[in-house]
Amino acid sequence: MSDTKEIESLVLDKFAFLQDGFGLGTPILKRDTCNTTISYLSSEIGIEIELDWRDLDVFILITKLDEGKLPKGYYVYNGKVCRVHLEEVLKNKFNINKNEIQEVIQSGKNKKQSRNQQAMVTRITAYQQLLHNHVGAICSAGGNLFKDTP
């Protein structure tokens, strides 16, 4: 798999479970020269899969929506945290053991593996597994995930 649109399609396929039973709507694709972001929104939060074409990496962000829409800021909007990486949410809000998280993430990231689109596909699969394991709790917590954040 070497085409960016093929990788985007893979993400849409692997993360289709977000639309079933979790209150997350139809994915929104946003493309620019450096990345593609695929966002699934509920009424309070979004789950965003970011495909970084420059660094050939994948990130999942949990996002606090602004009146049902994605915030204008990246990590901070109106002086408050609006996006947090999945790993941080799991560690800090759900007390998931850092080693458990890293075990899944590292299964998709071989340190010796070069950065290429195939490595991105491997990471997508690892993140899909990690998110699938915890998406129910994340969606149930909703906007409360952002309480007590500056």
C-alpha positions as CSV (number, residue, x, y, z in Angstrom):
1,M,0.0,0.0,0.0
2,S,1.7,3.2,-1.1
3,D,-1.0,5.7,-2.0
4,T,-2.3,8.1,0.6
5,K,-5.9,7.6,-0.5
6,E,-5.5,3.9,0.1
7,I,-4.2,4.5,3.6
8,E,-7.1,6.9,4.2
9,S,-9.5,4.2,3.0
10,L,-7.9,1.7,5.4
11,V,-8.4,4.0,8.3
12,L,-12.1,4.5,7.4
13,D,-12.4,0.7,7.2
14,K,-10.5,-0.1,10.5
15,F,-12.2,2.6,12.5
16,A,-15.8,2.1,11.2
17,F,-16.6,0.6,14.6
18,L,-16.6,4.1,16.0
19,Q,-19.9,4.8,14.2
20,D,-21.6,1.7,15.7
21,G,-23.0,2.1,19.2
22,F,-20.7,4.9,20.4
23,G,-22.7,8.0,19.2
24,L,-19.9,9.1,16.8
25,G,-21.1,10.4,13.4
26,T,-19.9,10.0,9.9
27,P,-16.2,10.6,9.5
28,I,-15.0,14.0,8.4
29,L,-11.9,14.1,6.2
30,K,-9.6,17.1,6.2
31,R,-6.6,17.0,3.9
32,D,-3.7,19.3,3.5
33,T,-0.1,18.9,2.2
34,C,1.3,17.6,5.4
35,N,-1.5,15.5,6.9
36,T,-4.9,14.0,6.7
37,T,-7.2,14.1,9.7
38,I,-10.2,11.8,9.9
39,S,-12.6,13.0,12.7
40,Y,-15.5,11.2,14.3
41,L,-17.7,13.5,16.4
42,S,-20.2,13.0,19.1
43,S,-22.0,15.9,20.8
44,E,-19.2,16.6,23.2
45,I,-16.0,15.0,22.0
46,G,-14.2,14.0,18.8
47,I,-11.9,11.1,18.1
48,E,-9.4,12.2,15.4
49,I,-7.0,10.0,13.5
50,E,-4.1,12.1,12.2
51,L,-2.0,10.7,9.4
52,D,1.2,12.7,9.3
53,W,2.6,12.4,5.7
54,R,5.8,14.4,6.4
55,D,6.9,12.2,9.3
56,L,5.0,9.1,8.1
57,D,3.4,8.7,11.5
58,V,-0.1,8.2,13.0
59,F,-1.7,9.8,16.1
60,I,-5.0,9.6,17.7
61,L,-6.3,12.6,19.5
62,I,-9.4,12.9,21.8
63,T,-10.9,16.4,21.2
64,K,-13.2,18.5,23.3
65,L,-15.7,20.0,20.8
66,D,-16.6,23.7,20.8
67,E,-20.4,23.8,20.6
68,G,-20.4,20.6,18.6
69,K,-17.7,21.5,16.2
70,L,-13.9,20.9,16.1
71,P,-12.0,23.7,17.9
72,K,-9.9,26.2,16.0
73,G,-6.8,25.6,18.1
74,Y,-4.7,22.5,17.9
75,Y,-3.8,21.6,21.5
76,V,-5.3,24.7,23.2
77,Y,-8.3,26.8,22.3
78,N,-9.6,29.8,24.3
79,G,-6.9,29.1,26.9
80,K,-8.0,25.5,27.6
81,V,-6.7,22.2,26.5
82,C,-8.9,20.9,23.7
83,R,-6.9,17.9,22.3
84,V,-5.1,15.2,24.1
85,H,-3.3,12.2,22.7
86,L,-5.0,8.8,23.3
87,E,-2.2,7.5,25.3
88,E,-2.4,10.4,27.7
89,V,-6.1,10.1,28.2
90,L,-5.7,6.4,28.9
91,K,-2.9,7.0,31.5
92,N,-4.2,10.1,33.2
93,K,-8.0,9.6,33.1
94,F,-8.4,5.9,33.2
95,N,-5.3,4.8,35.0
96,I,-4.4,2.4,32.3
97,N,-0.9,1.1,32.9
98,K,1.7,2.8,30.8
99,N,3.3,-0.6,30.0
100,E,0.0,-1.9,28.7
101,I,-0.4,1.0,26.4
102,Q,3.2,0.8,25.2
103,E,2.9,-2.9,24.6
104,V,0.1,-2.3,22.1
105,I,1.6,0.8,20.5
106,Q,5.1,-0.8,20.2
107,S,3.6,-3.8,18.5
108,G,2.9,-1.4,15.7
109,K,6.2,0.4,15.8
110,N,9.4,-1.4,15.2
111,K,12.3,0.9,16.2
112,K,14.4,-0.6,13.4
113,Q,11.6,-0.2,10.8
114,S,12.2,2.7,8.5
115,R,9.5,5.4,8.2
116,N,7.4,4.5,5.3
117,Q,3.7,4.1,4.5
118,Q,3.8,0.4,5.3
119,A,5.0,1.3,8.8
120,M,2.0,3.7,9.0
121,V,-0.3,0.8,8.2
122,T,1.2,-1.2,11.0
123,R,0.7,1.7,13.4
124,I,-2.9,2.2,12.3
125,T,-3.7,-1.4,13.2
126,A,-2.0,-1.1,16.6
127,Y,-3.9,2.1,17.4
128,Q,-7.2,0.6,16.2
129,Q,-6.7,-2.2,18.7
130,L,-5.9,0.2,21.5
131,L,-8.8,2.4,20.8
132,H,-11.2,-0.5,20.3
133,N,-10.3,-1.7,23.8
134,H,-11.2,1.6,25.5
135,V,-13.6,3.5,23.2
136,G,-16.7,2.7,25.3
137,A,-15.1,4.3,28.4
138,I,-13.9,7.3,26.4
139,C,-17.3,8.0,24.9
140,S,-19.1,7.5,28.2
141,A,-16.8,10.0,29.9
142,G,-17.3,12.5,27.0
143,G,-16.5,16.1,27.9
144,N,-15.7,15.1,31.5
145,L,-12.3,14.0,30.2
146,F,-11.4,17.6,30.0
147,K,-12.4,18.6,33.5
148,D,-9.4,19.7,35.6
149,T,-7.3,20.5,32.6
150,P,-5.9,24.0,32.3
